[in-house]
Amino acid sequence: MNLPDLLAKFSGLRALVVGDICLDRWCYYDPSVAEPSRETGIPRVGVVATEVTPGAGGTIANNLVALGAGRVSVIGAIGQDGFGFELEHALADRKIEYNLLVASKRIQTFTYTKLINQASGVEDLPRCDFLNTRRLPEDVENQLIVNFNAHFHEFDVILVSDQAETEPGGVVTAPLRDLIADVAERYPEKVIVADSRARIERFRNVIAKPNHDEASAACRRLFGETDLHRLRSFIGGRPLLVTKGDRGVLLVDERGEHLVPSEKVPHPVDICGAGDSFAAGLGLALRAGCDFPTAIRFGNLVSSITIMKKGTGTAVPEEILAKAAVRLN
């Protein structure tokens, strides 16, 4: 299948992102107005402009839309707060369906606030994150399960984003993981890819996509040593994809380990969201009929474009075709 034909198939695919759908707030501050507070004497950070984008699972969804998927929807949980309002609008602006989000007054919207020096364009102050450090309320968890169970059949590709690193976890709780595992087993034609920062070994029957550090940590928790083949078997035997940055992706399957190299990109602008753009390209390519090495190469092609953009960038088909043409010349 040539690249234009592959890209053309995406318009017929329906993709669902389930998990931690976050808000990224890019706050530009002016150092010249950092005068101390009159009340406390504490220096202020004077934010003069703000941009908002969907983050974490929202970044995956944004990339799916940019790649031309015919339908993109998200399932997650948000607070009934201003950040939740901003996130819904950011999703709607990108034509991402958000009607399956569960809003609750008992949680706050998972938000990353990034402070960027307007003079230098550099993020040079500590990030301010709004996290949920308690277990997801039972009523929210139950509604997420209802939403997933009622709608998963509508989608060809399901991408799971388990972004939370706190011990209680985020949206992807044990009952939701069990439901995803059951769907993956009963509907093998669906492409289900799971990405987890802190607990990839708790997933079952899915295509797991940890990075090297996450996979090694999971192995040590399970076996006391790094053994990727045992990790793959423990998760359920589907191919295990271990991303290794600019070295490429290690494909672990029944035939062994095979490194699918990626193109070296000198001086990337921003690697934030590279794994999310890779996952979006991978999932669509697999469902469109590519084998794993080909789908990995396509995902790498997508991420090689997005890392040359500030923030959590995306790649559209025209950019992908142009990049591929340059490679061939």
PEWODA-V459928 format. One record per pair of residues at least 12 apart in sequence whose ideal C-beta (glycine too) atoms are under 6 Angstrom apart, sorted by the first residue. I is the first residue (numbers start at 1). J is the second residue. D is the distance in whole Angstrom. If there is no record, write none. Layout:
I|J|D, I|J|D
This chain:
3|324|5, 6|288|6, 7|317|5, 9|288|4, 10|67|6, 10|68|4, 10|69|5, 10|284|5, 11|68|5, 11|70|5, 12|70|6, 13|69|5, 13|70|6, 13|156|5, 13|284|6, 13|287|6, 14|71|4, 14|155|5, 14|156|5, 15|64|5, 15|69|5, 15|72|5, 15|157|4, 16|73|5, 16|155|4, 16|158|5, 17|57|5, 17|60|5, 17|61|5, 17|74|5, 17|159|5, 18|75|4, 18|160|6, 19|57|5, 19|160|5, 19|161|4, 19|162|5, 19|171|5, 19|172|5, 20|56|5, 20|57|6, 20|110|6, 20|161|5, 20|163|4, 20|164|6, 20|170|4, 20|171|5, 21|57|5, 21|58|5, 21|74|5, 21|76|3, 22|55|4, 22|56|4, 22|110|4, 23|55|6, 23|83|5, 23|86|6, 23|87|4, 23|109|6, 23|111|4, 24|53|5, 24|55|4, 24|112|5, 25|50|6, 25|52|5, 25|113|5, 26|51|4, 26|114|5, 27|47|5, 27|50|5, 27|113|6, 27|115|5, 28|49|4, 28|116|5, 28|118|5, 29|45|5, 29|46|6, 29|47|5, 29|115|6, 30|46|5, 30|48|5, 30|118|5, 31|119|6, 33|46|4, 34|46|6, 52|86|5, 52|90|5, 53|90|6, 54|90|5, 54|91|6, 55|112|6, 56|161|5, 56|163|4, 57|161|3, 59|273|5, 59|276|4, 59|312|5, 60|159|5, 60|161|6, 60|276|5, 60|279|6, 60|280|5, 61|74|5, 61|96|5, 62|94|5, 62|314|6, 63|277|5, 63|280|4, 63|314|5, 64|280|5, 65|94|5, 65|95|6, 66|314|4, 66|316|5, 67|284|6, 68|317|6, 72|96|5, 73|97|4, 74|98|6, 75|100|5, 75|147|5, 75|148|6, 76|101|6, 76|171|5, 77|102|5, 77|140|5, 77|171|5, 78|101|5, 78|103|5, 78|109|5, 79|107|5, 79|108|4, 79|109|4, 80|103|5, 80|105|5, 81|108|6, 81|109|6, 83|109|4, 83|111|5, 84|109|4, 87|109|6, 100|147|5, 102|140|5, 102|143|5, 102|144|6, 104|140|5, 106|137|5, 107|132|5, 108|130|5, 111|130|4, 112|129|5, 113|128|4, 114|127|5, 133|166|5, 134|168|6, 135|168|4, 136|173|6, 141|173|5, 145|175|6, 145|176|6, 145|179|6, 152|183|6, 156|287|5, 157|191|5, 157|283|4, 157|287|5, 158|192|5, 159|193|5, 159|279|6, 159|283|5, 160|194|4, 161|195|6, 162|196|4, 165|197|5, 165|198|5, 177|202|6, 177|203|6, 181|204|4, 181|205|5, 184|205|4, 184|206|5, 185|205|5, 191|283|5, 191|286|5, 191|287|4, 192|206|5, 193|207|5, 193|209|6, 193|279|6, 193|283|5, 194|206|4, 194|208|5, 195|209|5, 195|279|6, 200|214|6, 200|218|5, 201|218|4, 201|222|6, 203|235|6, 204|236|5, 205|236|4, 207|238|5, 207|239|6, 208|235|5, 208|240|5, 209|241|5, 211|243|5, 212|242|6, 212|244|5, 215|242|5, 218|231|6, 219|231|5, 228|252|5, 232|252|5, 239|253|4, 239|292|6, 240|252|4, 246|264|6, 248|260|5, 248|261|4, 248|262|4, 249|296|5, 251|292|6, 260|293|5, 260|296|4, 262|300|4, 263|304|5, 265|304|5, 268|307|4, 269|308|5, 269|310|6, 270|310|5, 271|307|5, 272|312|6, 273|312|3, 274|303|5, 274|307|5, 277|302|5, 277|303|5, 277|306|4, 278|299|4, 278|303|4, 281|298|5, 281|299|4, 281|302|4, 282|295|5, 282|299|4, 285|298|4, 302|315|5, 305|319|5, 305|323|6
